[in-house]
């Protein structure tokens, strides 16, 4: 995917996704935890975990944690408790992405930083505490489960752009999902597809940061 052309002075706002842009994600850790509680091998149900309607409804606050875990219990074919699901669900956070803390600390001295994440209440409760230092660089974080809208829907980007109060064309958005990048670009944002930490590094360098 071709990256947009950036130059010093071409942005007023930097907007970051969280998962795999700021915080590293390892879904395998959830599978391993759940399999341990269920007494089976992770490979037995790893392919059954998909972003389905149950997942999406949880991310926009339309179902609660208990309903989400009930759906997982059915789709994965395992009988473990909500607390055991929660343990694995929060285990996916594997630390900060390499160099991101330094990038954000430097960038916030030049431009306002915001974040926009498709996420859910238990994850918010977990990472808001576990990664409070790196998340403190953001003026505001927009959570899909709080605003009732999720990427890549156009309404989600429109909501965030309006809340920030800057033209979409003056916002540089970083996300690891190609689908989310396409949605952001359709909404008028300058979107950087993050496939490695180098993509963030190179975009900030292009902006003179």
Secondary structure, 3 states (H helix, E strand, C coil): CCCCCCCCCCCCEEEECCECCCEEECHHHHHHHHHHHHCCCHHHCHHHCCCCHHHHHHHCCCCCHHHHHHHHHHHHCCCCCHHHHHHHHHCCEEEECCCHHHHHHHHCCCCEEEEEECCCHHHHHHHHHHCHHHHCCCCEEEEHHHHCCCCCCHHHHHHHHHHHCCCHHHEEEEECCHHHHHHHHHCCCEEEECCCHHHHHHHHHHCCC
